[in-house]
Amino acid sequence: MIKSLKHIITLISAICCCTIAVYAQQITVAADGSGNFKTIQSAINSLSDSAKEQRIILIKKGVYNEKIFITKNYITLKGDNAGNTIITYAEGRELFKCNNNNDDWGVATLNLKGSDINLENLTIENTYGLTAKDTTISCPADSANAIKLVKKTTHQMALRSFESTTRLKVSNCIFKAYGGDTVSPWNKETGMFYFYNCVMEGGVDFYCPRGWALAEKCTFICHNNSAAIWHDGSKYESSKTVLLNCTFKGDDDFKLGRYHRDAQFYLINCSFPKNMANADIYQAAATPPNVIQWGKRVYYYNCHRDGGDYEWHKNNLPVSLGVNDINPAWVFDYKWNPVKDTSNASIEDIVTIKASSTDSIADNMLLYQRKNGGWPKHFQDKKVDYKRKLTSSDIGELQNGYYDGIDATIDNQATTKEIKYLVKAFEQTKNKAYLKAAVAGIDYLLLAQYDNGGWPQFYPDFSNYRGEVTYNDDAMINVLNIMQDIVEGKSGFDALDKKYKVKAEKAVKKGIKCILKTQVKQKKKLTAWCAQYDAGSLEPAQARKFELPSLSGAESVGIIRFLMRLDNPSKEIVAAVNAGIDWFNKVKIEGYNFVEIKAPAEQTGRDRVLVKDSASTIWARFYDLKTNVPFFTGRDSKPHATLAEVENERRVGYAWYGTWPAKLLNKEYPEWKSKWIKNIN
């Protein structure tokens, strides 16, 4: 339990391992002379050649007209913010090489040979193409092309790294040029490059990493119709460029990307504009031609285009790779995890803890919350336990999944449980951090709702059955109950801004429409609901192998209860409730009970069987969609008439029968009926 400021400091120190050591050496650059140095290069030159810890160069706002060279390791250039801290220089690559013995060292505004370099809150631009004109030059350094036509759109790099730059972390930066190769982190042998929340703009191949690269939540702006992004992964089969939650913009008919050599592209949750060309990432011709060893490797997952997806936008991850497997450590072949290394992260982005906290469970909930507002149901392959004491290693692992939030879900009460608890905790403690987290969770739920009114089990992970509209384990109903609490101002949700009542009303209206549309009909007669539905067609769908499309004796209870909590129910809602109740009465199993017995011959040592019990009424979990006959399914994914036909592990590991509707039928429905329904036969 966090009891004091001392405990908070200890926890934050654990999150930001070695933060004090990392920032031990710090110098300031200010163009107006108020810092230790006036130029960035002079500050870099003042540092020792060797280091084992980051040296921080704070750069005050201003425009710095200089070309930067970094050959030393462990250097952070940290600006005031990208909007007012600008490093600018004009350099055309071809012109520079002709004048410098065909050497690339110095072709960019920022030239890197050092490793473990961090860049934060900077604009780095190469303005050559802004004022240059196409020109013909003499180039003795290039024996093959002694006379060259250099266009204003020639390669002009804002950033260029060389073979000795192994690790580069960049956050909240803007890179801009008026020609090709704006951002050129090149090291196909060992290069590992991470860009977070950056803007990159330029001409052909303006983002062109070699080796391993991850761009997360970045915006790419293309001013060329040949290609925006490029990759060289020809040295090792596992090298790759991954773009996660990125947005693309550009001139009309710009093409997404290309490659000349072996490359590997992964685009996950990316957004494309309406005006992009209908052209997949393609292999460009090279002279001499390159041999592609590993084939075309261009993969998409949950990428969409404004105005409608192109055919090649469809999900096509390799069968051996699940979207949950994609994380920063995986990108870099587990040799580096730039997200777990928190020297470049903001404490406020990782965890929100206030000194006024008085609820240890609520405090831990803040640690588990993802940046998208949702929560996972598991951590380290176990059910999340908010009473568990977290180590610094645990917190680092939590942070690893913080930005992606791919494991955020409403399954097993995840996210809805936390929202309700945090609202209550705020009510008791007045700690605004709790309310802020709850609101972020509500925003997550609103964002995750489909246009048809349903909710997926996971968001943004739509793989396998996770994207289906999910009533299973009351997932969608738990969300709707929170939305209705917001509408009614109950259970502490009156603390929310009034705008959330309007949002929740819309969400509930859409949700009810989905519920009514998904109630299964048998020969035009309404019955009950399935546990999950296809998100597009709203037809009954399969989840796990033993969860086939069926009418649910469990989930239908929660759906009816939600409909019954609504004041002044419409005729459609009344009809849905009555039909559901009639169906429960029709399919009940009287005179039997479902009990567990000892079974020494079974591997589990136990079994579950039906036994006669005149005082018992039960219902099956799954009923056939057409006949209403109960059925049972094992891991063979086939329906069986009796539970005995299913393997023992499944017989004892699932709730095949239960009394779920008993209270609904015996107490709740009669009370609802007497309140709202008149003249019912």
N, C-alpha and C positions, 0 to 999 in steps of 0.2 A: 504494500500500500504506500502511495506517495503521501508523506505526512508533512513535508517541509520543503522549503526552497533548496535545501542541501540535497534532498533526494532528487529533485528535479534536475539540478546541475549534474548530479552523478549519472542520471539516465541520459541526459543530452550528451554528456561526454562519451557514454557508451555508444550512442548512435553515431557520433562524429569522431570515430576512433582517431586519436592523436591529433585532434584539431589544434590544440595549443602548440604542439611541435610543428605542425604544418605551417602555421602562420608566425613562426618565431622571427623570421627575417622579412621585413616589409619596408619598402621605400616608395616614395611618391614622385610622380611626374606631373608637372603643371606647366602649360605653355606660357602662363603669365608670370612664372618665376616664383610662385608661392610654395613649390615643392622642393624636393631634394635635387631634382634635375628638370631641365626644360625640354629635353628630348627623350623619347623612349629608348633610342639606341644607346645614348650615353648611360642611361640607367642599367641597361643590359650589360654594357661593357664594364660597369663597376662591380659586377658580381664575380665571385670566384669561378674558376673553370669547373671545379668538382663540387658536388653536393649530393646529399642523400634525402633532403627534405625540400619541399616546395619553397621557393623564394618569391614573394608576392610583390609585384610592381603595380601599385595603385595609380591609375591614370585619370587625372581630373578632367572634367568636361572641357572640350576644345577641339580644334581641328589641327591635326599633326601632319604636316606635309613632309613625310619622310619615308624612305624605304628601310624596312626592318630586316635584320639578319639575326637569327638565334642559332648558335652552335652549341650552347650549353644545355644541360639537363635540368629538370625540376624548376621550371619557371612558369609563373602565372602572370598573365597580363590581364588586369581587371579594371575595366572602365567604369565610369559613373553610370551611364546607361547607353545603349546602342544608339539612341536618338541624338545624343549630344557629345559623344566621345568618338571621334572619327579619325581614322588613319587613312591617308589618301596619297596616291602617287600615280603617275602616268607612265606606263612602260609597255611597249609592244614587244612580244617575245621574239619575233623574227629580227627586228631591228637590234635588239639587245644582243642576241646570239651572233649576229654578223659583226658586231663591234667587240665581241669578247671571246674570240676563238671558238665559236659554236658552243659555248658553255651556258648551262641553264641557271647556274648559281647567281641569282640576282634578277631573274626575269619577273618576279612577283613583287607586290607591295609588301607582303610578309613572306620571308624565305626561312624555312626551317630545316635544320640538321640536328637539332637537339631532340631529346625524347622526354616523355612525361611532361608535356607542355599543356597548360590550361589557358583557354581564352574565354573571357567573360565580358558581356555587356559592351561590346565594341562594334562599330561599323568599320569594315576594312574594304576599301574600294580601289580599283584600278581604273582611272579615268581616261586611258589612252584613246579609246574609241569615241569619246565625247567630242573631241576637237580635231582629231587626226583626219587626214584624207588619204585615199588610196595613193600609193606612191611606188615608183620603181627605184630600187637601190642596187648598188654594187655590193656583192657579198663574197669577198675572197676567202673567208673562213669556210664557205660551203663549196667544195670543189665540184659538186654535182650540179649546183645551181648558183653560179657566180652572179647572175643577174636575177633579181627577184622582184615580183610584184607583191607589195605588202598592202593588204587591204585594211581599212579602218576597223574591220571586224575580226582581225587576226587574233590569235591566241593572246589573251591579256589576263594574267592571273592575279587575283587578289591574294590567294594563298597558294603556295607551292611547298610541299615537303619532299624531302629526299630520303634515300635508302636508310639513313641512320635514325630517322624518326619512327619509333616503334609505337608509342602511345600518345594520342592526341585527344584531348577532351575540350569540346567547345559548347558553350551554352549562351543563349540569349544574344546572339551576334547576327549582324547583317553583312553579307558578302555581295559585292556588286561590281560588275564589269560590263563593258559594252561590246564584248566579243566572246570568244570561246574559252573554255577551261577556267572559269572563274575560281572554282574551288578544286584544287588538284593535290589531294593528299596521296602521294605516290610512294609506295613501298610494297611491292607484291611479295616480297620475301617474308617480312615480319610485321608489316604495317597494320595497326589497329586504331581505327578512328571513330570517335563518337561525337555526334552533333545533336544537341537538344534545343528545341525551340528557336531555331535559327531561320533566317530568310536568306535564300540564295537566288541570285538573279544574273542572267547573262545570255550569251548566244549558244552556239552548238556545244554539246557535251559540257555544259557549264558546271555540272557536278560529276566529277570523274575520278572516283577513288580507285586505287589499285591495292589489292589485298583484302582486308576485312574492314567493313564499315557499317555503322548503324546511324541512321538519321531518324530522329524521333520528334514528332510534333513540329516538323519543319515545313516551311512554305517555299515552293520552287516556282520561279517566274521565268518563263522562257521567251526569248526574242529571236527565235530561229526555227525554221520548219524542218530541220534535219533531225534533231534529237535534243532532249533536255538533259537526260542522265546517261551515264556510260560507266562501264566497269571493266577492269582487267583482273581476272582471277585465273590467269593461265599458269601460274607457278604451282599452285596446290589445288587439288580438287575441292577441298573444303572451304576455300576462301569465298567470300560472298559480300554482297551489298544488300542491306535490309533497310527498307523504308517503312516505318511504323507510324500510323496516325498522321500521315503527311497530306498536305494539300498542294495541288498544282494549279497554276494560272499561266497565261501566256497569250501570245499573238494568235490570231486565227490559224487553225490547221497546224499548230505545232505538234510534232511527234513526241511521244513519251521518251523513247530511249533507243540505244543501239549498242553494239559491241563489235570490236574487230577481232578480238582473241577470245579464248575461253572465258566465260563470265558466268555469274550466278546471281540472279535478282530475286528478291522476295519483297512484294509490296503487300502490306497488311493494313487493313482499315484505312485505305487511302481514298481521297476525294479528288475527282477530276472535273474540269469545267466542260460546259456544253460545246465550246468552240475547239476542243482538241481534235486532232485528226483520228480517223478510224484506222490506226496503225499500231499493232503490237510492237513491243521491243524487238528489234530485228538485227540480224548480222549484216554489218556493212562490209563492202568490198575492201580488200587491203592489197597493197603491192609491195612485195610479192604476196600471193594468197596465203592466209593462215590456215593451218590444220586445226579444226575444232575437235579436241580429244573426247570431251564428255557430253557433246550434244547441246541442244538448246535447253537452257535451264532458266526459265522465266516463270515465276510462280505468283499467284494472286490469292488473296483471301479477304472477303468482305470489302472489296473495293467497288466504288460506285461513281457514276458520272451523272452530273446534273443534266437532265433531259433524257436519261435512259442509258443503261449500260450497253457497251459493245459486247459482242459475243466473247471476245478474248478476256473480258473482265471477270469471267466466271471463276469460282473457286477451283484451284487445281493443285493444291499442295501435294507433295509426294505422299504416297500411301503410308510410308514409314514415319511421317512427321505429322503430329497434331499441333493445332494452333497454340495449345497450352505449353508445348515444348519450346516455343519461340520466346526467348528472353535474352537480355544482353550477354549473359555468360555463354549461352549457346552460340550467339553470333560470332563470338571471338574464340570458339572452340575451347571454352573453359580455361583459357590462358589468362583472361583479364575480365573483370566485371566492373565497368566504369560507374555503374549505378551503386553498387555496394560500397565502392570507394567514395565516401561522402565529402571529401575535401572540396568538391565543386558544387555541393548542394546546399540549399537553404534549410535551416532548421525548421522554419515555418512551413516549408513544403513537405517535410517528412512527418512531423508530428506537432499537434497543437496541444500543449499542456499549460494550464494556468495555475498560478500559485494558490488560487482559491479552491482548487479541486478538493472535494471531500468524498468522492466515490471512486474507489480503486477499480471497480469493474468498468465504470464509464471511462476512466482514464485509459484502461487497456483497450477499450473499444476504439478509441481515437488512434491508437497505434496500428490497429489492424485495418482501418478504413483505407480503401484505395482512393487514388486521386479523382477517379470518376464518381466517387460518392458511395459506391457499393462496398459490400463486405464479402469475403470468402466464407465458405462453410468449413473448410479444412485448412489446417496448417501443419506442414511436415507429415502429411498423410493421416492426420488424426483430426477428429472433430475439434473445432476451435473451443478452447477453454479459457475464459476471461479471468479465471482465478489463478491461472498458471503464472509463475514468476518467470519473466523473460530475461535471458542473458543478452549481453551485447551482441553475440553472434546471432541470436534469434531476431533481434531488432534489425540487424543488417539484412537478414534473410527476408524479413517482412518488407523492408524498403526495396528489395530487389523486385518485388511484384507490385510496388506502389504505383508507379507511373503507368504501366500497361493496364492494370486492373482487369486482366483477362479472366481471372478467376472469380470476379464479382458475380453474385447469383442471388436468386430468391428461393432457391431450393432449401429444404430443411429449415425454413424460417430465417435463413440468412438475410441480412439487410433489413427486413421488416422487424425482426426481433430487436435489432440494435437501435433502429429509429424509435421504437416505442420506449425502450429503456432510457435512451438519452433524453427524450422529451420529459419523462418522469424525473430523471436526475436533474435536469435544468429546473424543473418546478420546485425541487427540494433544495437545491444548492444555489440557484441563480447564476451558475457558471455559464457564461455565454459560449464558451468553447463547446459545451455539450449541445446547445441549441444549434450552433453553426454546423456541427457535424450532422445532426439530425436533418437539417434543411438540405445539406449536400446529398444526404441519402434520398430524400424526397425528390430532389432534382434528378437524381439517377433513375428513380422509378418512373418519373414522368418521361424522361428521355427514352427509356427502354420500351415503352408501350408501342405496340404496332398500330398502324392506322386502322386496322380492323377491330381494335379494342382489346386484343389479347396481349399477354406478356410472355416472353420467352423465359425458359428456366434460367439461362445464363445471358448476360449481356456484358461485353460485346462478342462473346464466344458463341457462334451459331453452329459449331461443328456437331455432327451426328444428330442426336435428338435434342440437343441443348437449345436449338432455335425454335422448337415447336411451342405452340400455345399450350401452356402447362397448368392444368388444374391439379396434377398429381401432388400429393402431400399438401394440398390446399395452397400451393404456391401463389397462384393468381388471386385467390380469394383473400389471402393474407394482405396482399397489396391493396385490393379494393376496400377492405375493412379500414386500412389506414386512410385511404382517400376519403371514405365516408366519415371517418372521425374528424378529418380536417373540415369537411363540409359542415358537420354538425358542431364543430368546436368542442369536441369531447376528448377525454383522456389526456388533457394537457396540450392538445393541438391548437387551442385558442391563442397560444403564445406566438404563433406564426404570423407573418405579415399577411394582411387581408388578401393580397393578390393570390395567395396559395389556395384560398377557398374557391376562387374562380377556376384556377387550373385543375383543382381536384374535382370540381363539378363536371368539367369537360371529360376528365379521365373516367369518372364513374359512369357517365352517360355512354361513352364509347364501350366501357367494359360490360355494361348491361346489354348493349346491342350484341356484343360478342356472345355472351351467355345465352341469350335467346336464340341466336342463330345456330349455336352448336348443340342445342338440345336435340337428341336423336329422335327421329320419327320412325315408327313401325306401322306401315300401311296408313300413313297420314295421322297416326296417333302419337302424341308426344310421350316420351318415356323419361330417360335420365341422361346422364352425360358420360363421356369418355374421360380418361385421365389426361390425354394430350391429343392435340390436333395439328395437322399440317398448317404451317403459318400462312401459306398462300391460299390453299383451297378450303381450309377449315374442315377438311375431312378427317375422320378418326385416324390416328397414326400410332405406330409402334414406338416404344422407348427402348428400354433394355430388352435383351433377348426373351426374357420371361414376362414382358409387359406388352402383350399384343393388343391391337385395337379391340376394345370391349366396352360394355357398359359397366360403370364403376359403382359398386355398393358402398364405397367409402367416400370418394371425392364428391359424389352427388349430394351428400349430406351438407357439406360446407357451402356448396353453391346455393342450395335451397335456403339455408340459414341466412346467407347474405341477402338474398332476394326478400326474405321475410323481415329484415331489419329496416327496409325502406318504407318511409311514410307514404300514405296515399298511393298504394301500388296501382299501376296501370292494369288494364284488362289482360294485356300480354303477360305481365308478371304473375298475376293471379292464375292465369291458365298454366303457366310454367310450373308454379309451385304445386297446384292441385294435381297436375299430371305426374310430377315427380313423386308425390306422396302416394298416388294410386299405384305407381310402378313398384315402390317399396313394399306395399301391401301385397302386391301380386307375386313378387319373387321371394318373399320371406320363407325361411326354412324352419318349420316348427317341429319341436320334439327331438331336436338334436343339439349337441354342444361340441365345440372343438377344443380338445384338451391335449396336453402334453403328457407322454408316458415314457417310462424308462425303456430303452432298447439296446441292451448290451451288444447285440450283434451288429448294430450300426456303428459307423465310424464316429459319429457324434455322440453315441451313447444314449440318444433319446430319439423320440419320434412324435408326430402329431397326428391325431386321428379323430374321426367323428364318432361320437358315442350317443346312444339314445338318452334323452333327458326330457321328460314330459314338461318340465317347467321352463325350458329354454327355447328362445327364438333367435336365430342368427341369420346373417346374410353373407353371401359369397363376395369376394373382392372383384372378381371378373365374371361378367355374364355375356353370352353370345349376343352380338348386335341384332340378330334377327329372331332368334328363338328364345332368348332370355334364360337359356340353360347355363348353369355354372360350368366353367372350364378352368384348367390348371396348366401351367407351362413351366417346363424346366429350361435348362440351358441349351436344349436342342431346338428351342424356339418353335415348338409344335404344340397345338392345343390337345389336352388330354381330358377324357371324361371324368377320371377319378384322380385324386391327389396321390394315390398309391403308385400311379404310373410315373410320377416325377421323382427325381433323385432325392435322396434323404437330405442332402445339404440344402436343397431348395425347400423341401417340405417344412424343415424346422427354421428356415431363415427368412420367412416371409409371412405376412399377415393374410392368409388365404380366406379366413372367415372372421367375422366380428359382429359386434352389436352396435355398430356406428349409428344406425338410424333410430334406435330404440327411444331415446329421449325426445328426439324430433317428433316421432309419431305419437308418443304417449302424452307429451306435455306441451311442447313448443307449438306444434301445428294447431292443436285445438285452441290454444290461447290466441294465436294469430287469426285463426278463422273466426272466432267470436268477436274480435276487434274490427276486422276489416271486411269480412265477407257476410253478405246477407242473402237469404233465400237460396242457399246451396242445398241441393238434394243430397 
